[in-house]
Amino acid sequence: MGRLEQVTTDQQYDAIIVGGGHNGLVCAHYLAKAGKQVLVLERRDFVGGAVTTEELWPGYSFPTYSYVCYVLQPQVIDDMRLRDYGFRVHQMDPTYFLPFPDGRRILSWRDEAAFAREIAQFSERDAAALPRFQEIERRMASLVHRWIMKPAPSYDQMLEDARQTGDEALLERMFTGSLAGLLEEHFESPEVQGFFAMAWDAGDPDAPGSLLSSAFPMISIFTRPEDYGIVVGGMGTITQAMAASVMADGVEIRTAAEVKEILLDDSGAAGVRLVDGQEIRADIVISNADPKRTFLSLVPDGSLPPVFVDQVKNLKTQAAYLKFHASLTDLPDFTRYFGDDYDPRYLAYTNVRPSLDAARTCWADAISGQVTDSPLLSIQIPSVLDQTLVPNGGHVMSIWVQYAPVDPVNGTWDELRESTGEALIDIMQEYASNIREVIRDWTLFTPRDIEQRVGLTDGNIRHIDMIAGQVFDQRPLPGYSDYSTPIDRFYLCGAGTHGGGEVTGAPGHNAARAILEK
């Protein structure tokens, strides 16, 4: 992941892309295939953005931010020939494991009958309701998935389309209904409700529209099995493969090249100025940075309408997370859930999400500025499947922690980092009693750390929250869902645009298509 090709500054490019995250690379691919001369500029020493693999300690490499490949679009994989450049996935079955403090557990087997038997341990009634609930999930996912690689639809367009399949009432419920309401309607067991209690950026599972936020990750239902799982070499393999692909297309990539400002002339965007003073010219400029960073930091003051600037400032970026990483000498001990003889691959992806109430408490704490003592944990130990991450042995463990305040009210994150990390280890110890014995080193990335390291405003991993009012033709703002901006020849292509929010590649694909149609 070293320094890529250098470029000179006396050349006029057809397009400059600011930021070498995965959507920027996808956009570069489609523009280059159309014959455009493209330059990608990346602030860090390697491309990838939030889709990276980093060696945090010698011999221990981690998928630093994104961690499971589950919605990367097959058209992007195939068009960029990512498998030719090293992209491979270890499939997971079960897809994840959910332990409970009382020693019971749920394994989410791909086999529907096996999964139903897991649910039946908590409630036969819930097991009987599972097929009906899963069918609703599939229908909701379909209502989202059909638009991901297309221009952003209006609600009226979506409603008209949903009428063709008789799903208009379900679409209306997605935009206004709550995840908690759907779960309580189908399941009686708190544990089973907890298993499905993923409101994502909506946070509060009781919030109107939280059902819509929960539906976006459900599009993984349509992911090809060979594309879903733990990426060999970590998630950074995806963006390294993308970089190799676009360079074969003739795209130039420059790393350690931080853009300070977008250059403007009378006709709109004209290029960029780097922090070292270099100016590079282009016919169009495309920002892969998030909308707030783009419009509030990279665009010269006074070049945007004040009303538009206020709208950008008001974009919601409340769904913040912590990321905990630890190198392990051995695996955490989960024998209380499986007995002494179990397949360690069960531990590739573990969730701690005890109930709907736990989800409610966690979000309420975060929004009030408190570091919660009831976090929702998504624990990854990818080395049980991919030992290339630990060539000298041991394991790597990472935890996405939902949710965290962007700025705590009772201290700075620098002051709270150590105690917060220790509290997370204490929670882990409730499930795996040997966790302190096997942790070799650990670190905690706070929302402000993520912002500083990757350039994501407020540490928001989806650029802006994926909630009703910030998706489809409202993303990032009404009137600009076509990847355009108020500045001529200046575009967006990142996760803050339609199709974004996960590692899909859809925004990069859609932005390139929209630009080429201008």
N, C-alpha and C positions, 0 to 999 in steps of 0.2 A: 504493500500500500504506500509506495514511495512517490516521489515527485514525478509527474507526468510531463508530457511535451511542453516546451516553452514556446512562446510566440513573441513576435516583434510587435511594435506599436505603430508601424507605418503602413498598415494594411487595413483596408476597408472591408468589414465583414457584412454578410447579409444579415446575420443575427448574432447577438451576444446574449447568452443565458447567464444570469447572475445566480450562482449557487449550483453545486454539483450533487444535489440530492437525487433520489431516484427519479422523481418526476422531471427534473431538469434534464437528466440524461435521456429519458424517454422522449421528451420533446425534441431534443437534439437529434435523436435517431430519425424521427419522422421528417423533420425539416431537411436533414442531410439527404435522405432518400429522395426528396423532391428536388434535389440539386442545389440546395442552399449551402453556402459556406458559413459554418457555425463555429463559434468560440464559446466554450464553457469556462467560467471563472469560478474558482472555489477558494473560499477564505482559508480553510484548513489545509494541512499538508497532504490530505488524501480525500478522494471523493466519497460520497455516501450520505452526507447529512445525518439523519437519524437511523439510517440503514447501514450500520457499520459493525465490524468486528475489531476489537481492540485488545491488545495484550496489556492488561492492567497490572499484572505482576508477571515476572519472568516464568514462562511455561504455562500460563493460564490466560487463555483468550476468551473474550466474552462478546456475545451480541449485545452491544452496549445499551441500546434503546429498544428498537423493535426486536422481537424475539421469536415469533412464529410466523412462517409464511402460510397464509391461509386465504388471502383474497387477491393475490397478484394475478392480474387478468391473463388468461391463456393467449389472447391475441398479442399482448405485449411480449410474453415469453417466446412465442413462436416467431413473431416478426423480427425480434432482435436476436433470435437464435441463441438464447441464453444458455441452453444446454451445450452448445458447441463451445462455450466459453467457461464451462465449469459449474454451472448451476445444477445442483442435485439436492434431493430432499429425502430425508428419512421419514417415512410415514409413521404416524402414531396410532396405536390402538391398544388401550383406550386413548381417546383424545385428551382426557385429563381425569384427575383423581381429586375427589373432594372429601377430606377427612373432617370428622366432627369431634368435639372435645370428649364425648362420651365413649369414643373408641369405634363408633360406627363409621361407615364410609359409603360413597357412591363412586363407581367407575363408569365413565361415559363410553361404553363400548359402541363401536360402529354397528354391530349387530343389534337390531332393534329389540329382539326378544331378550337378549342378554342384558341390555340396558333396562328394559322393563322389569326384569327380575331384581336388579339393583334398587329400583324405585319401590318395588313391592315390599322390600324389607322395612320400609317406613310406612307404607300405606298401600293396601291392595286397591283401594278406591283410586289413589293417585296413579297407580300403574295402569288401571283401566282407562283413566282419562288421558294418559300420555299420547296415544296415537292421535286423538282429536287435537290436542295442544300442538303436537308436532306438525300437523297439517296446517294449522293456523300460522305457525312459524314459517313454513314453506311458502304459503301464500303471501305473507308480509314481505319475506325476502324477495319473492318474485316481483312484487310491486316496486321495490327499490332497484333490484338487479337489472331489470330491463332497460333502465335509463343510464346506467353507470358509464357506458362507453358511447353515449349519445349526447347531443346538445341538451343543456339543462331544461327540463320541462317546467311549465307553470302548473299550479295545482289543478286548474281547469283541464289542461291536457292530460294530467295523470288521472283525473276523475273520469274523463271520457274514455281513456284507455282501459281503466278498471271496469267500466261498465261492460266491456266486451267479454269479460270473464266472470261477471257477477260479483266483483269484489269492491264495488264502490262504497258500501257500508264499512267494510274493513279498512279501506283507505282513509275514510273520514275518522274512524276510530283511532288509527295510527297517529294522525295529526293532533287529536284532541284528548285521547284516552291515556290512561296510566298503565305502566307495566305492572304495578302492584294489583290493580284491578283485574287484569287478565290472569295473573298468577293465582289470586285468591278465588277467582271464578272456577279454576280448574283443579287446584290442589289444596288439600287440607293440612298436609304435613309442613311445619315450619322449615324442616331440613330440605324438603323437595322445593319449596318456594325459594329457599336460599340458593339452591343449585342454579336456578334460572334467574336470579335477581341481579341482572346486569343491565343497569340503566345507562351505563357509559356516560357520555357528556351531559346528559340531563341530570345526573347525580341522584336526585330525589326520585325514588321509584313511584311515588304518589303524584308526581308533577304531571299536569296535563301535557301531552306530547312526549312523555318519557317512553311511550311505546314506539314512537318513530325513531328516537335515538337508539333504542335497543335493536331495531330492525336492521341497521346498517351492517353490523358484524354477521348477521344471519345470512348474508349473501354467500358466505363460505359454503352453504349447502350446495351451491352450484360449482364449487371449485373442483377441478379434476383431482382424483386421488393422488396422482403422481406429483401434484403441485402443492400439496397440503402437508406441512409438517416442519421438522427441524432441518434447516438448511445445512448441508455439509460445509464446514468451515465458518459457520455462523452467518448471520444475515448480511454481513459485509460481502459475502460471496456474490450476492445478487448485484450490488452496485459495482463490484469489480468486474463482473461479467458484462454489465451494461457499459462500463467504461471501455472495455476491450472491444465490444461490439461497435460503439459509436466511433472509436478511433479507426476501426477498419472501414467505416463509412466515410472517413475523411474529416471527422470532427476533431478540432483541436481542443485540448483540455489544459488549463493552466491552474496548478494548485499554489497554495500560499499566495493567492492573489485576491486580496480583500477589496471589494468595491466600496469606495467612500461615498460616491454620489453618481446619480444618473445625469448625464449631460443632455441638455435640451437646446434646441434652436427654434427658429420660427415655425418649423413644420412638425415639431414634437421631439421625441427622443432621438438622440443623435449618437449615443455611445455612453461610455462610463469613464469615471476618473477613479483610479485606485488610490489606496492610502499612501502609496509611495510617490504619488503625483503623476504617474503615467496616465495618459488619455488614450483610449482605444475607441475607434469610430465604428458604427454599424448602422445599417438601414433601419433595423428595429432592435429593441431591447426587450428581453423577457425576464421577469423576476420569478425565481423559484423560492424566494423568501416569503415569509408569511405576510398577510396584508398590512398588519400594523407596522412591522419592521420596514416593509417596502415604502409605504406612504408617509410614515412619520419620521423615518431616519434616512432613507436613501434618496428621496425626491427633494429637490431644493425647496426651501421655504418660500411660500408665496406662489408656487406654481400650480396649486390645486385649489378648487373652490372651497371656501371656508366651511360651507355646509357639508361637503364631502368629507373634509378632514374630521369634522365632528362625528359624522357617521362612522368613520373608521375607528375613532377613539372609543366609540360606544359598542363596538363589536365585542361579544362576550368571549372571554378567555378564562373562564372560571374553573374548568375541569383540570385540575393540576394533580400531579403525581410525584411520588418519590421513586427512585430506582436504587435498590440495594444490590451490591455485588459482593460475593465472597468466594475466595478460593478454599477448597475443602481437601483435607487429607483422606477422607472417606465419605461414604454416603450418610445422610441423616437416617436415623433408625425409625422406620415406620412399621416395624414388625407387629405392633399392637393392632394394626389394621389388616394385616395379611397373614400373620404367622411367620415362622422362621424361613420358609421357602417360598419366595415370590420373585417374579421377574423385575429386576431393577428398572427396566424400561417403563414400568408403571409410573415412575417418578419424573418422567420427562417434563410433565406439566401438571402442577398441583394448584388447586385453588382453595383458599380459606375464605369461605363466605357462608357463615352459619345460618343466616336467616334474613328475611326481609327487614326485620327490625335492626339488624346489624348494619345493613345497607343504609337505612334511614339515619341511624346515629352517625355513621361515618361522614355522610354528606353534610349533615347539619353542623357537625363539628368543624369541618373544613370551611364552610361558608361563613361561619362565625369567627374564623381566624384561629381556631384551636387545632393543635396537633392531637388527633384523635387517639384514644386508647382502644378503639374498636375498628382497626383498619381492615379493609378487604385486600387479601394478598393473592397475587398471581405469581407462583413460584416456578421457575424454570431450572431444571438441571439438564441442559442439553447434552452434557458429556456422557450420559447413560446411553445415548445413541451415537454420538459423534466424538470419538476420542481424539480426533485431530486437534480439538481445542485444548487438550491436556497431553501433549506428547510425552511428558515425563511421568504421567500418572496423576492420580487424584481426580478431583471433579471441580466444575465451576457451577455456582448457583447464583441466580439473579431473582429479584423480587420486584415486580411492579406493585406499588402500594397505592391503593385508592382509599380515600382522596386526601389531598394535602392543601393547606392554605397557601396561596402564592406568597403572601407575607404574613407570618404569624403575628398575633397581637401580643404575645408574651415573650418576645425576644426575636433576635435575628436568626436566620437559618444557620449562620456560622456558629452562633451560641448554642443552638438546639441540635445540631447535627449529631453529636456524640450520644446524647441522651436518647434521641429518637432512634438511632441505630441500635442501641442497647435494648431499647424497649421492643423493637422488632425481633431481636434474637430471643428475648424472653417469651414473646408470643409463639415463635417457632418451637421453643422448648416444650410448650404445652402439647405439641403434636409429635415431636421427635426429640426424645429426652437427651440424646447425645449431641445435640447441635453445637453446643459450646466446645465440646471436645474435638469436633472435626473441623471447625472453622480455623483456617490458617491466617487469613487476612480478610479484612472487609472494608468497604467504603460505602458511603451513601451520597447519591446525587439528589439534591433538593431541586424544586422548581427553578430557583435562581441559578443553580449550577447548570441545569439543562439549558437554560436560556444563554448562559455565558459560553458553554461548550459548543452548542449546536446552533445558536442564534434563533431559538424559538421563543417568541415573546411570552412571558409569564410561564415558560417551560411547557407551553401547550403543545402536546405532541400531534394534534390534528390542526395546528395553525390557528384555527378558531373553533369554538365548540360546534359540534355537529348536533344541533338542536333545531326544532321547528323555528322558522324565521331566519336560519342560517344554512339552509340546505336547498338543493335544486336551484330554481331560478332566483333564489334569495342569497345565493352564496357567491362571492362574499357579501355583496350588497345588491339590492334591486337595481336592475339596469346594467349590471356589469357581470352577469353570469356567463357571458360569452367570452370571458378571459381578457376583455378589453379594459381600459382604464380611462379616466378623463383626459389623459395625455395621449395624443396621437402617436402611433408607432411604438407604444409601450404597452406590454401585456403581462399577465400573470400566468403561471403554469403549475403552481404548487398545491399542496394539500388544502389550502384555504379556498380553493375554487371547486366547482362542481366535479363530483367523482372522487374527491379527496377524503382525507381523514384516516386512511389506513395505507398499507403498502399495496396499492392497486395498480399504479402506473396510469390509471385512467385520466387524471388531470393533464399529465404530460401529453398523452395521446390526443385528447380532445382539444387542448390548447393549440397544438401543432395543426390539427385539422382546421380549426377556426381561423388561424393566422393565414394558412395557405388559401383559404377561400376568400380572403379579403380582396 
